[in-house]
Amino acid sequence: MDEFRYKISWRARSNLPGAHRSTQMGSGFEFIGHKTLINGADPRRLDIRASIKDPLEQWQARVFSQRSAIPVVVIADHSASMTFQGKHDKWENACEFARTAAWSATRNGDLFSFIACDDHVCEDLFLPATLRKSAVLDLQDRLAQLRPKPHSGAKGLLEAHRWLPQRRSLVFLVSDFHLPIEMIQTLLSSLRAHDVIPVVLWDPIERQVPQGHGLLRLQDSETGQHRLIWLRPSVRDRWKQGLIEHQETLSRLFAQYGRPPLKIENAFNADEITHYFHEA
């Protein structure tokens, strides 16, 4: 199974050994200072030179920080708009990302959790934080059986923060973000305690403005409502401008709340995810 490499810019606080820099003192290799034996330092790390230089004439030992594990969480938009199929199946891309993230996290010694949301948090898809590699197979089976329901929304995303670990986590927020800007802002604000990476799933076809002239019937995939418009040049121009403005607004919001977006517009490729982190 494919995997990708990820990294964080902050220090983990977990006592669980792992691959990330942390605030915990332990048996790592990153020197962070000295501590006296009387204060509980490890005598096996006694530093004779530092002890001789100590004006208080106390025995000094080297202190190192350990590498620790972090929680990695995928929050997936499970609304009807995620069933869009153009050049690629958007929901299949979301599932492939979740499977690869699960495998990558457990291979890295990190805890992995999965949360899917439509109008509510989907409890039948919820995967609590785990180190089990078999959880990847469990998640794969569940995702294969449950596609987003017709006419389902994404309001459950606003509840997702209640299901997250208490300590800071690396959170992949997977969605097409075809949501009201106010809702996206509220969502990002609710996740501010964590390191959030917006994973934007778009298909090239859904960003193309229809050509031609005449009557065009549109249907909202989440509400099921139909709308008729008369397609003409001025409508196409407004449509195109609306798409551009939505993307620009999303970029500003993501910059305001932390990480730049990770865009997946073609078939899923794990190497592109690794490249994203190398550029960050």
PyRosetta script that sets phi, psi and omega in degrees:
from pyrosetta import init, pose_from_sequence

init()
pose = pose_from_sequence("MDEFRYKISWRARSNLPGAHRSTQMGSGFEFIGHKTLINGADPRRLDIRASIKDPLEQWQARVFSQRSAIPVVVIADHSASMTFQGKHDKWENACEFARTAAWSATRNGDLFSFIACDDHVCEDLFLPATLRKSAVLDLQDRLAQLRPKPHSGAKGLLEAHRWLPQRRSLVFLVSDFHLPIEMIQTLLSSLRAHDVIPVVLWDPIERQVPQGHGLLRLQDSETGQHRLIWLRPSVRDRWKQGLIEHQETLSRLFAQYGRPPLKIENAFNADEITHYFHEA")
pose.set_psi(1, 142.0)
pose.set_omega(1, 179.3)
pose.set_phi(2, -66.4)
pose.set_psi(2, 157.6)
pose.set_omega(2, 173.3)
pose.set_phi(3, -147.5)
pose.set_psi(3, 161.9)
pose.set_omega(3, 175.1)
pose.set_phi(4, -129.6)
pose.set_psi(4, 158.8)
pose.set_omega(4, -179.4)
pose.set_phi(5, -100.1)
pose.set_psi(5, 133.5)
pose.set_omega(5, 179.2)
pose.set_phi(6, -129.2)
pose.set_psi(6, 161.9)
pose.set_omega(6, 179.2)
pose.set_phi(7, -147.8)
pose.set_psi(7, 160.3)
pose.set_omega(7, 179.5)
pose.set_phi(8, -123.5)
pose.set_psi(8, 157.0)
pose.set_omega(8, -180.0)
pose.set_phi(9, -100.8)
pose.set_psi(9, -3.3)
pose.set_omega(9, -178.8)
pose.set_phi(10, -110.4)
pose.set_psi(10, 167.9)
pose.set_omega(10, -178.8)
pose.set_phi(11, -95.9)
pose.set_psi(11, 131.8)
pose.set_omega(11, 178.6)
pose.set_phi(12, -69.6)
pose.set_psi(12, 156.7)
pose.set_omega(12, 179.3)
pose.set_phi(13, -117.5)
pose.set_psi(13, 8.3)
pose.set_omega(13, -175.1)
pose.set_phi(14, -79.4)
pose.set_psi(14, 146.2)
pose.set_omega(14, 173.2)
pose.set_phi(15, -80.7)
pose.set_psi(15, -11.3)
pose.set_omega(15, -177.9)
pose.set_phi(16, -77.1)
pose.set_psi(16, 122.5)
pose.set_omega(16, -179.4)
pose.set_phi(17, -59.1)
pose.set_psi(17, 144.8)
pose.set_omega(17, -179.6)
pose.set_phi(18, -162.7)
pose.set_psi(18, -148.8)
pose.set_omega(18, -172.4)
pose.set_phi(19, -112.5)
pose.set_psi(19, 3.0)
pose.set_omega(19, -171.9)
pose.set_phi(20, -112.1)
pose.set_psi(20, 149.1)
pose.set_omega(20, 174.8)
pose.set_phi(21, -58.6)
pose.set_psi(21, 142.9)
pose.set_omega(21, -176.0)
pose.set_phi(22, -141.1)
pose.set_psi(22, 173.2)
pose.set_omega(22, 176.1)
pose.set_phi(23, -90.3)
pose.set_psi(23, -3.9)
pose.set_omega(23, -176.0)
pose.set_phi(24, -82.4)
pose.set_psi(24, 137.1)
pose.set_omega(24, 173.6)
pose.set_phi(25, -85.0)
pose.set_psi(25, 141.2)
pose.set_omega(25, -177.8)
pose.set_phi(26, -176.0)
pose.set_psi(26, -145.3)
pose.set_omega(26, -173.2)
pose.set_phi(27, -98.8)
pose.set_psi(27, 36.5)
pose.set_omega(27, 179.3)
pose.set_phi(28, -84.4)
pose.set_psi(28, -164.6)
pose.set_omega(28, -176.6)
pose.set_phi(29, -119.8)
pose.set_psi(29, 1.5)
pose.set_omega(29, -178.4)
pose.set_phi(30, -94.3)
pose.set_psi(30, 108.8)
pose.set_omega(30, -178.3)
pose.set_phi(31, -70.2)
pose.set_psi(31, 130.5)
pose.set_omega(31, -179.2)
pose.set_phi(32, -124.0)
pose.set_psi(32, -4.6)
pose.set_omega(32, 177.7)
pose.set_phi(33, 149.4)
pose.set_psi(33, -160.8)
pose.set_omega(33, 180.0)
pose.set_phi(34, -122.4)
pose.set_psi(34, 159.0)
pose.set_omega(34, 177.1)
pose.set_phi(35, -146.8)
pose.set_psi(35, 142.7)
pose.set_omega(35, -177.7)
pose.set_phi(36, -77.5)
pose.set_psi(36, 152.4)
pose.set_omega(36, 178.8)
pose.set_phi(37, -62.8)
pose.set_psi(37, -34.4)
pose.set_omega(37, -178.7)
pose.set_phi(38, -65.7)
pose.set_psi(38, -22.0)
pose.set_omega(38, 178.0)
pose.set_phi(39, -95.5)
pose.set_psi(39, 13.0)
pose.set_omega(39, 172.4)
pose.set_phi(40, 97.6)
pose.set_psi(40, 15.5)
pose.set_omega(40, 178.5)
pose.set_phi(41, -67.7)
pose.set_psi(41, 157.3)
pose.set_omega(41, -179.9)
pose.set_phi(42, -76.8)
pose.set_psi(42, 115.9)
pose.set_omega(42, -178.0)
pose.set_phi(43, -63.1)
pose.set_psi(43, -19.3)
pose.set_omega(43, 178.8)
pose.set_phi(44, -70.0)
pose.set_psi(44, -13.9)
pose.set_omega(44, -179.8)
pose.set_phi(45, -109.1)
pose.set_psi(45, 27.8)
pose.set_omega(45, -178.8)
pose.set_phi(46, -59.0)
pose.set_psi(46, 132.5)
pose.set_omega(46, 179.6)
pose.set_phi(47, -110.8)
pose.set_psi(47, 101.7)
pose.set_omega(47, -175.7)
pose.set_phi(48, -63.3)
pose.set_psi(48, -44.2)
pose.set_omega(48, -177.1)
pose.set_phi(49, -62.9)
pose.set_psi(49, -45.4)
pose.set_omega(49, 179.2)
pose.set_phi(50, -65.2)
pose.set_psi(50, -35.1)
pose.set_omega(50, 179.5)
pose.set_phi(51, -66.6)
pose.set_psi(51, -40.3)
pose.set_omega(51, 179.2)
pose.set_phi(52, -64.6)
pose.set_psi(52, -37.2)
pose.set_omega(52, -177.6)
pose.set_phi(53, -79.9)
pose.set_psi(53, -12.5)
pose.set_omega(53, -176.5)
pose.set_phi(54, -66.6)
pose.set_psi(54, 119.4)
pose.set_omega(54, -178.8)
pose.set_phi(55, -64.1)
pose.set_psi(55, -22.3)
pose.set_omega(55, 179.4)
pose.set_phi(56, -90.9)
pose.set_psi(56, 1.8)
pose.set_omega(56, 177.0)
pose.set_phi(57, 55.5)
pose.set_psi(57, 45.4)
pose.set_omega(57, 177.1)
pose.set_phi(58, -107.9)
pose.set_psi(58, 149.3)
pose.set_omega(58, 178.6)
pose.set_phi(59, -71.3)
pose.set_psi(59, 126.6)
pose.set_omega(59, -178.2)
pose.set_phi(60, -110.4)
pose.set_psi(60, 140.0)
pose.set_omega(60, 176.4)
pose.set_phi(61, -124.8)
pose.set_psi(61, 147.5)
pose.set_omega(61, 178.5)
pose.set_phi(62, -71.1)
pose.set_psi(62, 143.8)
pose.set_omega(62, 178.1)
pose.set_phi(63, -120.3)
pose.set_psi(63, 133.2)
pose.set_omega(63, -179.1)
pose.set_phi(64, -123.1)
pose.set_psi(64, 151.8)
pose.set_omega(64, 175.0)
pose.set_phi(65, -93.1)
pose.set_psi(65, 143.9)
pose.set_omega(65, 178.9)
pose.set_phi(66, -91.1)
pose.set_psi(66, 162.9)
pose.set_omega(66, 171.5)
pose.set_phi(67, -87.7)
pose.set_psi(67, 136.3)
pose.set_omega(67, -174.6)
pose.set_phi(68, -126.5)
pose.set_psi(68, 163.3)
pose.set_omega(68, 176.7)
pose.set_phi(69, -87.4)
pose.set_psi(69, 158.4)
pose.set_omega(69, 175.6)
pose.set_phi(70, -128.8)
pose.set_psi(70, 158.6)
pose.set_omega(70, 170.9)
pose.set_phi(71, -80.0)
pose.set_psi(71, 132.2)
pose.set_omega(71, 174.2)
pose.set_phi(72, -114.3)
pose.set_psi(72, 125.9)
pose.set_omega(72, -174.3)
pose.set_phi(73, -127.0)
pose.set_psi(73, 135.4)
pose.set_omega(73, 169.8)
pose.set_phi(74, -107.8)
pose.set_psi(74, 120.0)
pose.set_omega(74, 171.9)
pose.set_phi(75, -104.3)
pose.set_psi(75, 117.3)
pose.set_omega(75, -173.6)
pose.set_phi(76, -111.6)
pose.set_psi(76, 132.4)
pose.set_omega(76, 171.3)
pose.set_phi(77, -70.4)
pose.set_psi(77, 118.2)
pose.set_omega(77, -177.2)
pose.set_phi(78, -111.5)
pose.set_psi(78, 28.2)
pose.set_omega(78, -178.8)
pose.set_phi(79, -83.5)
pose.set_psi(79, 170.0)
pose.set_omega(79, -174.2)
pose.set_phi(80, -63.4)
pose.set_psi(80, -29.3)
pose.set_omega(80, -178.7)
pose.set_phi(81, -64.6)
pose.set_psi(81, -18.5)
pose.set_omega(81, -179.6)
pose.set_phi(82, -78.2)
pose.set_psi(82, -2.6)
pose.set_omega(82, 177.7)
pose.set_phi(83, -90.9)
pose.set_psi(83, 2.3)
pose.set_omega(83, -178.3)
pose.set_phi(84, -58.4)
pose.set_psi(84, 133.1)
pose.set_omega(84, 177.1)
pose.set_phi(85, -123.6)
pose.set_psi(85, 113.5)
pose.set_omega(85, 175.4)
pose.set_phi(86, -116.9)
pose.set_psi(86, -111.3)
pose.set_omega(86, 173.1)
pose.set_phi(87, -72.0)
pose.set_psi(87, -25.1)
pose.set_omega(87, -179.8)
pose.set_phi(88, -138.8)
pose.set_psi(88, 160.9)
pose.set_omega(88, 177.0)
pose.set_phi(89, -86.4)
pose.set_psi(89, 112.7)
pose.set_omega(89, -174.2)
pose.set_phi(90, -62.9)
pose.set_psi(90, -42.6)
pose.set_omega(90, -179.2)
pose.set_phi(91, -67.9)
pose.set_psi(91, -35.3)
pose.set_omega(91, 177.1)
pose.set_phi(92, -64.8)
pose.set_psi(92, -37.1)
pose.set_omega(92, 175.2)
pose.set_phi(93, -63.2)
pose.set_psi(93, -40.9)
pose.set_omega(93, 178.4)
pose.set_phi(94, -63.3)
pose.set_psi(94, -42.4)
pose.set_omega(94, 179.4)
pose.set_phi(95, -65.5)
pose.set_psi(95, -41.5)
pose.set_omega(95, -180.0)
pose.set_phi(96, -64.7)
pose.set_psi(96, -38.7)
pose.set_omega(96, 176.9)
pose.set_phi(97, -63.3)
pose.set_psi(97, -44.9)
pose.set_omega(97, -179.2)
pose.set_phi(98, -62.6)
pose.set_psi(98, -44.1)
pose.set_omega(98, 179.7)
pose.set_phi(99, -61.9)
pose.set_psi(99, -44.0)
pose.set_omega(99, -178.3)
pose.set_phi(100, -68.4)
pose.set_psi(100, -38.7)
pose.set_omega(100, 177.7)
pose.set_phi(101, -63.8)
pose.set_psi(101, -40.7)
pose.set_omega(101, 179.0)
pose.set_phi(102, -62.5)
pose.set_psi(102, -45.8)
pose.set_omega(102, -179.7)
pose.set_phi(103, -65.2)
pose.set_psi(103, -43.3)
pose.set_omega(103, -178.6)
pose.set_phi(104, -63.3)
pose.set_psi(104, -42.5)
pose.set_omega(104, -178.5)
pose.set_phi(105, -66.0)
pose.set_psi(105, -48.0)
pose.set_omega(105, -177.7)
pose.set_phi(106, -68.4)
pose.set_psi(106, -33.3)
pose.set_omega(106, 176.2)
pose.set_phi(107, -66.9)
pose.set_psi(107, -28.0)
pose.set_omega(107, -178.3)
pose.set_phi(108, -88.6)
pose.set_psi(108, -0.9)
pose.set_omega(108, -179.5)
pose.set_phi(109, 82.5)
pose.set_psi(109, 15.8)
pose.set_omega(109, -179.5)
pose.set_phi(110, -99.5)
pose.set_psi(110, 156.0)
pose.set_omega(110, 174.6)
pose.set_phi(111, -74.8)
pose.set_psi(111, 140.5)
pose.set_omega(111, 179.0)
pose.set_phi(112, -124.2)
pose.set_psi(112, 140.3)
pose.set_omega(112, 177.2)
pose.set_phi(113, -140.0)
pose.set_psi(113, 149.5)
pose.set_omega(113, -179.2)
pose.set_phi(114, -130.1)
pose.set_psi(114, 132.2)
pose.set_omega(114, 179.4)
pose.set_phi(115, -132.2)
pose.set_psi(115, 122.0)
pose.set_omega(115, 176.2)
pose.set_phi(116, -112.2)
pose.set_psi(116, 143.2)
pose.set_omega(116, -175.6)
pose.set_phi(117, -136.3)
pose.set_psi(117, 130.7)
pose.set_omega(117, 165.0)
pose.set_phi(118, -114.0)
pose.set_psi(118, -116.5)
pose.set_omega(118, 175.5)
pose.set_phi(119, -71.3)
pose.set_psi(119, -18.4)
pose.set_omega(119, 175.7)
pose.set_phi(120, -142.2)
pose.set_psi(120, 173.4)
pose.set_omega(120, 171.6)
pose.set_phi(121, -69.3)
pose.set_psi(121, 129.0)
pose.set_omega(121, -177.5)
pose.set_phi(122, -81.9)
pose.set_psi(122, 97.9)
pose.set_omega(122, -175.7)
pose.set_phi(123, -66.2)
pose.set_psi(123, -26.9)
pose.set_omega(123, 179.9)
pose.set_phi(124, -73.5)
pose.set_psi(124, -13.4)
pose.set_omega(124, 176.8)
pose.set_phi(125, -106.9)
pose.set_psi(125, -5.4)
pose.set_omega(125, -175.6)
pose.set_phi(126, -67.6)
pose.set_psi(126, 130.9)
pose.set_omega(126, 176.1)
pose.set_phi(127, -120.3)
pose.set_psi(127, 111.0)
pose.set_omega(127, 178.9)
pose.set_phi(128, -64.9)
pose.set_psi(128, 160.8)
pose.set_omega(128, -178.2)
pose.set_phi(129, -55.9)
pose.set_psi(129, 128.8)
pose.set_omega(129, -176.0)
pose.set_phi(130, -148.6)
pose.set_psi(130, 155.6)
pose.set_omega(130, 173.4)
pose.set_phi(131, -102.5)
pose.set_psi(131, -3.8)
pose.set_omega(131, -173.8)
pose.set_phi(132, -70.1)
pose.set_psi(132, 125.8)
pose.set_omega(132, 174.8)
pose.set_phi(133, -68.9)
pose.set_psi(133, -26.0)
pose.set_omega(133, 177.5)
pose.set_phi(134, -66.1)
pose.set_psi(134, -18.7)
pose.set_omega(134, 178.1)
pose.set_phi(135, -62.4)
pose.set_psi(135, -27.3)
pose.set_omega(135, 178.0)
pose.set_phi(136, -62.5)
pose.set_psi(136, -44.1)
pose.set_omega(136, 179.7)
pose.set_phi(137, -68.6)
pose.set_psi(137, -38.5)
pose.set_omega(137, 176.9)
pose.set_phi(138, -60.6)
pose.set_psi(138, -45.8)
pose.set_omega(138, 180.0)
pose.set_phi(139, -64.1)
pose.set_psi(139, -40.4)
pose.set_omega(139, -179.9)
pose.set_phi(140, -60.7)
pose.set_psi(140, -42.3)
pose.set_omega(140, 179.3)
pose.set_phi(141, -65.0)
pose.set_psi(141, -42.2)
pose.set_omega(141, -178.5)
pose.set_phi(142, -66.0)
pose.set_psi(142, -42.6)
pose.set_omega(142, -178.2)
pose.set_phi(143, -67.2)
pose.set_psi(143, -32.0)
pose.set_omega(143, -180.0)
pose.set_phi(144, -68.3)
pose.set_psi(144, -25.4)
pose.set_omega(144, -175.1)
pose.set_phi(145, -93.5)
pose.set_psi(145, -21.7)
pose.set_omega(145, -171.5)
pose.set_phi(146, -122.9)
pose.set_psi(146, 104.1)
pose.set_omega(146, 172.6)
pose.set_phi(147, -94.6)
pose.set_psi(147, 159.1)
pose.set_omega(147, 178.1)
pose.set_phi(148, -55.9)
pose.set_psi(148, 143.1)
pose.set_omega(148, -179.3)
pose.set_phi(149, -76.8)
pose.set_psi(149, 147.6)
pose.set_omega(149, 176.1)
pose.set_phi(150, -58.7)
pose.set_psi(150, 140.4)
pose.set_omega(150, 174.8)
pose.set_phi(151, 62.3)
pose.set_psi(151, 23.8)
pose.set_omega(151, 176.9)
pose.set_phi(152, -90.1)
pose.set_psi(152, 144.7)
pose.set_omega(152, -179.8)
pose.set_phi(153, -97.3)
pose.set_psi(153, -163.4)
pose.set_omega(153, -175.8)
pose.set_phi(154, -131.0)
pose.set_psi(154, 22.7)
pose.set_omega(154, -178.0)
pose.set_phi(155, -64.0)
pose.set_psi(155, -22.3)
pose.set_omega(155, 178.8)
pose.set_phi(156, -62.5)
pose.set_psi(156, -20.6)
pose.set_omega(156, 177.9)
pose.set_phi(157, -58.8)
pose.set_psi(157, -29.9)
pose.set_omega(157, -179.8)
pose.set_phi(158, -71.5)
pose.set_psi(158, -14.0)
pose.set_omega(158, 177.8)
pose.set_phi(159, -96.2)
pose.set_psi(159, -8.8)
pose.set_omega(159, -170.3)
pose.set_phi(160, -62.1)
pose.set_psi(160, -32.1)
pose.set_omega(160, -176.5)
pose.set_phi(161, -62.0)
pose.set_psi(161, -23.8)
pose.set_omega(161, 179.7)
pose.set_phi(162, -73.3)
pose.set_psi(162, -16.3)
pose.set_omega(162, -177.5)
pose.set_phi(163, -100.3)
pose.set_psi(163, 0.5)
pose.set_omega(163, -177.1)
pose.set_phi(164, -84.6)
pose.set_psi(164, 155.7)
pose.set_omega(164, 173.5)
pose.set_phi(165, -59.9)
pose.set_psi(165, 154.3)
pose.set_omega(165, -179.1)
pose.set_phi(166, -70.5)
pose.set_psi(166, -37.6)
pose.set_omega(166, -179.7)
pose.set_phi(167, -80.7)
pose.set_psi(167, 159.8)
pose.set_omega(167, -174.4)
pose.set_phi(168, -57.7)
pose.set_psi(168, 135.0)
pose.set_omega(168, -175.8)
pose.set_phi(169, -128.3)
pose.set_psi(169, 158.4)
pose.set_omega(169, 169.8)
pose.set_phi(170, -89.6)
pose.set_psi(170, 114.5)
pose.set_omega(170, -172.9)
pose.set_phi(171, -114.5)
pose.set_psi(171, 122.6)
pose.set_omega(171, 172.8)
pose.set_phi(172, -96.3)
pose.set_psi(172, 113.9)
pose.set_omega(172, 179.9)
pose.set_phi(173, -98.0)
pose.set_psi(173, 102.6)
pose.set_omega(173, -171.2)
pose.set_phi(174, -99.1)
pose.set_psi(174, 118.2)
pose.set_omega(174, -178.1)
pose.set_phi(175, -165.2)
pose.set_psi(175, 165.1)
pose.set_omega(175, 169.9)
pose.set_phi(176, -89.0)
pose.set_psi(176, -8.4)
pose.set_omega(176, 177.4)
pose.set_phi(177, 56.9)
pose.set_psi(177, 31.7)
pose.set_omega(177, 170.9)
pose.set_phi(178, -85.5)
pose.set_psi(178, 65.7)
pose.set_omega(178, -173.7)
pose.set_phi(179, -131.4)
pose.set_psi(179, 158.0)
pose.set_omega(179, 174.5)
pose.set_phi(180, -58.4)
pose.set_psi(180, 139.7)
pose.set_omega(180, -177.8)
pose.set_phi(181, -58.0)
pose.set_psi(181, -38.1)
pose.set_omega(181, 179.4)
pose.set_phi(182, -61.9)
pose.set_psi(182, -37.4)
pose.set_omega(182, 179.1)
pose.set_phi(183, -68.3)
pose.set_psi(183, -41.2)
pose.set_omega(183, 179.6)
pose.set_phi(184, -63.7)
pose.set_psi(184, -40.7)
pose.set_omega(184, 179.2)
pose.set_phi(185, -64.1)
pose.set_psi(185, -42.7)
pose.set_omega(185, 177.6)
pose.set_phi(186, -63.4)
pose.set_psi(186, -40.5)
pose.set_omega(186, 179.6)
pose.set_phi(187, -62.7)
pose.set_psi(187, -49.7)
pose.set_omega(187, -179.5)
pose.set_phi(188, -63.1)
pose.set_psi(188, -37.4)
pose.set_omega(188, 178.3)
pose.set_phi(189, -63.9)
pose.set_psi(189, -37.4)
pose.set_omega(189, -179.2)
pose.set_phi(190, -68.7)
pose.set_psi(190, -16.8)
pose.set_omega(190, -177.2)
pose.set_phi(191, -107.3)
pose.set_psi(191, 13.5)
pose.set_omega(191, -172.6)
pose.set_phi(192, -63.7)
pose.set_psi(192, -21.8)
pose.set_omega(192, -179.6)
pose.set_phi(193, -72.9)
pose.set_psi(193, -7.6)
pose.set_omega(193, -175.0)
pose.set_phi(194, -120.8)
pose.set_psi(194, 168.9)
pose.set_omega(194, 177.0)
pose.set_phi(195, -92.0)
pose.set_psi(195, 101.6)
pose.set_omega(195, -170.7)
pose.set_phi(196, -103.1)
pose.set_psi(196, 128.4)
pose.set_omega(196, 174.5)
pose.set_phi(197, -112.4)
pose.set_psi(197, 111.2)
pose.set_omega(197, 176.6)
pose.set_phi(198, -71.7)
pose.set_psi(198, 119.5)
pose.set_omega(198, 177.2)
pose.set_phi(199, -101.3)
pose.set_psi(199, 105.2)
pose.set_omega(199, -171.9)
pose.set_phi(200, -95.0)
pose.set_psi(200, 114.3)
pose.set_omega(200, 179.0)
pose.set_phi(201, -99.3)
pose.set_psi(201, 110.3)
pose.set_omega(201, 176.9)
pose.set_phi(202, -127.6)
pose.set_psi(202, 151.0)
pose.set_omega(202, 174.0)
pose.set_phi(203, -111.2)
pose.set_psi(203, 138.9)
pose.set_omega(203, -178.5)
pose.set_phi(204, -54.0)
pose.set_psi(204, -34.0)
pose.set_omega(204, -176.1)
pose.set_phi(205, -69.3)
pose.set_psi(205, -38.9)
pose.set_omega(205, -176.3)
pose.set_phi(206, -70.9)
pose.set_psi(206, -10.6)
pose.set_omega(206, 178.2)
pose.set_phi(207, -101.2)
pose.set_psi(207, 6.4)
pose.set_omega(207, 177.1)
pose.set_phi(208, -92.7)
pose.set_psi(208, 135.5)
pose.set_omega(208, 177.6)
pose.set_phi(209, -82.1)
pose.set_psi(209, 129.9)
pose.set_omega(209, -179.9)
pose.set_phi(210, -56.4)
pose.set_psi(210, 143.2)
pose.set_omega(210, 178.8)
pose.set_phi(211, -101.0)
pose.set_psi(211, 174.2)
pose.set_omega(211, 177.3)
pose.set_phi(212, 90.2)
pose.set_psi(212, -170.7)
pose.set_omega(212, -178.4)
pose.set_phi(213, -134.3)
pose.set_psi(213, 160.0)
pose.set_omega(213, 175.0)
pose.set_phi(214, 115.7)
pose.set_psi(214, -172.2)
pose.set_omega(214, -176.2)
pose.set_phi(215, -76.8)
pose.set_psi(215, 134.2)
pose.set_omega(215, -178.5)
pose.set_phi(216, -129.3)
pose.set_psi(216, 127.6)
pose.set_omega(216, 178.1)
pose.set_phi(217, -97.1)
pose.set_psi(217, 126.1)
pose.set_omega(217, 179.0)
pose.set_phi(218, -115.2)
pose.set_psi(218, 148.6)
pose.set_omega(218, 176.3)
pose.set_phi(219, -133.0)
pose.set_psi(219, 130.5)
pose.set_omega(219, 174.8)
pose.set_phi(220, -77.6)
pose.set_psi(220, 119.1)
pose.set_omega(220, -174.8)
pose.set_phi(221, -66.7)
pose.set_psi(221, -21.9)
pose.set_omega(221, -177.2)
pose.set_phi(222, -93.0)
pose.set_psi(222, -37.5)
pose.set_omega(222, 179.9)
pose.set_phi(223, -96.6)
pose.set_psi(223, -20.8)
pose.set_omega(223, -177.8)
pose.set_phi(224, 80.8)
pose.set_psi(224, -0.1)
pose.set_omega(224, -177.6)
pose.set_phi(225, -74.3)
pose.set_psi(225, 142.0)
pose.set_omega(225, 178.8)
pose.set_phi(226, -102.0)
pose.set_psi(226, 152.5)
pose.set_omega(226, 178.0)
pose.set_phi(227, -147.5)
pose.set_psi(227, 137.0)
pose.set_omega(227, 177.5)
pose.set_phi(228, -104.9)
pose.set_psi(228, 132.2)
pose.set_omega(228, 174.8)
pose.set_phi(229, -131.6)
pose.set_psi(229, 152.1)
pose.set_omega(229, 175.9)
pose.set_phi(230, -95.5)
pose.set_psi(230, 109.0)
pose.set_omega(230, -174.7)
pose.set_phi(231, -76.4)
pose.set_psi(231, 120.3)
pose.set_omega(231, 178.0)
pose.set_phi(232, -146.8)
pose.set_psi(232, 169.8)
pose.set_omega(232, -174.5)
pose.set_phi(233, -53.8)
pose.set_psi(233, -42.9)
pose.set_omega(233, -178.1)
pose.set_phi(234, -65.3)
pose.set_psi(234, -36.1)
pose.set_omega(234, 177.5)
pose.set_phi(235, -67.0)
pose.set_psi(235, -42.4)
pose.set_omega(235, 178.2)
pose.set_phi(236, -61.5)
pose.set_psi(236, -40.1)
pose.set_omega(236, 179.4)
pose.set_phi(237, -63.4)
pose.set_psi(237, -43.4)
pose.set_omega(237, 179.1)
pose.set_phi(238, -66.3)
pose.set_psi(238, -37.9)
pose.set_omega(238, 178.8)
pose.set_phi(239, -61.7)
pose.set_psi(239, -48.5)
pose.set_omega(239, -179.4)
pose.set_phi(240, -63.3)
pose.set_psi(240, -42.0)
pose.set_omega(240, 179.9)
pose.set_phi(241, -65.5)
pose.set_psi(241, -36.9)
pose.set_omega(241, 178.0)
pose.set_phi(242, -62.8)
pose.set_psi(242, -40.4)
pose.set_omega(242, 177.8)
pose.set_phi(243, -63.5)
pose.set_psi(243, -43.6)
pose.set_omega(243, -179.7)
pose.set_phi(244, -63.8)
pose.set_psi(244, -45.0)
pose.set_omega(244, -178.5)
pose.set_phi(245, -64.7)
pose.set_psi(245, -38.4)
pose.set_omega(245, 179.0)
pose.set_phi(246, -63.3)
pose.set_psi(246, -42.6)
pose.set_omega(246, 179.4)
pose.set_phi(247, -65.8)
pose.set_psi(247, -40.6)
pose.set_omega(247, 179.6)
pose.set_phi(248, -66.3)
pose.set_psi(248, -39.3)
pose.set_omega(248, 178.4)
pose.set_phi(249, -65.3)
pose.set_psi(249, -41.0)
pose.set_omega(249, 177.4)
pose.set_phi(250, -61.7)
pose.set_psi(250, -43.0)
pose.set_omega(250, -179.2)
pose.set_phi(251, -61.4)
pose.set_psi(251, -40.7)
pose.set_omega(251, 178.6)
pose.set_phi(252, -66.1)
pose.set_psi(252, -41.5)
pose.set_omega(252, 179.8)
pose.set_phi(253, -64.2)
pose.set_psi(253, -45.5)
pose.set_omega(253, -179.6)
pose.set_phi(254, -62.8)
pose.set_psi(254, -39.9)
pose.set_omega(254, 178.4)
pose.set_phi(255, -64.9)
pose.set_psi(255, -36.0)
pose.set_omega(255, -179.4)
pose.set_phi(256, -66.9)
pose.set_psi(256, -34.9)
pose.set_omega(256, -174.5)
pose.set_phi(257, -103.2)
pose.set_psi(257, 10.9)
pose.set_omega(257, 173.5)
pose.set_phi(258, 132.4)
pose.set_psi(258, -107.9)
pose.set_omega(258, -169.6)
pose.set_phi(259, -77.1)
pose.set_psi(259, 149.5)
pose.set_omega(259, 171.0)
pose.set_phi(260, -70.2)
pose.set_psi(260, 157.4)
pose.set_omega(260, -177.4)
pose.set_phi(261, -70.3)
pose.set_psi(261, 147.8)
pose.set_omega(261, 171.9)
pose.set_phi(262, -102.1)
pose.set_psi(262, 107.7)
pose.set_omega(262, -173.2)
pose.set_phi(263, -96.4)
pose.set_psi(263, 130.3)
pose.set_omega(263, 175.2)
pose.set_phi(264, -120.8)
pose.set_psi(264, 106.8)
pose.set_omega(264, -175.6)
pose.set_phi(265, -115.5)
pose.set_psi(265, -7.3)
pose.set_omega(265, 179.3)
pose.set_phi(266, -127.0)
pose.set_psi(266, -162.2)
pose.set_omega(266, 178.2)
pose.set_phi(267, -61.7)
pose.set_psi(267, 143.6)
pose.set_omega(267, -176.3)
pose.set_phi(268, -60.4)
pose.set_psi(268, 135.4)
pose.set_omega(268, 179.9)
pose.set_phi(269, -139.2)
pose.set_psi(269, 113.4)
pose.set_omega(269, -176.3)
pose.set_phi(270, -63.7)
pose.set_psi(270, -31.3)
pose.set_omega(270, -179.1)
pose.set_phi(271, -63.8)
pose.set_psi(271, -31.4)
pose.set_omega(271, 178.6)
pose.set_phi(272, -67.8)
pose.set_psi(272, -30.3)
pose.set_omega(272, 178.3)
pose.set_phi(273, -69.6)
pose.set_psi(273, -44.6)
pose.set_omega(273, 177.5)
pose.set_phi(274, -59.8)
pose.set_psi(274, -41.9)
pose.set_omega(274, 178.9)
pose.set_phi(275, -61.8)
pose.set_psi(275, -37.4)
pose.set_omega(275, 178.0)
pose.set_phi(276, -57.1)
pose.set_psi(276, -45.7)
pose.set_omega(276, -178.3)
pose.set_phi(277, -71.3)
pose.set_psi(277, -30.9)
pose.set_omega(277, 177.7)
pose.set_phi(278, -69.9)
pose.set_psi(278, -29.2)
pose.set_omega(278, 179.3)
pose.set_phi(279, -80.2)
pose.set_psi(279, -25.4)
pose.set_omega(279, -175.1)
pose.set_phi(280, -65.5)
pose.dump_pdb("model.pdb")
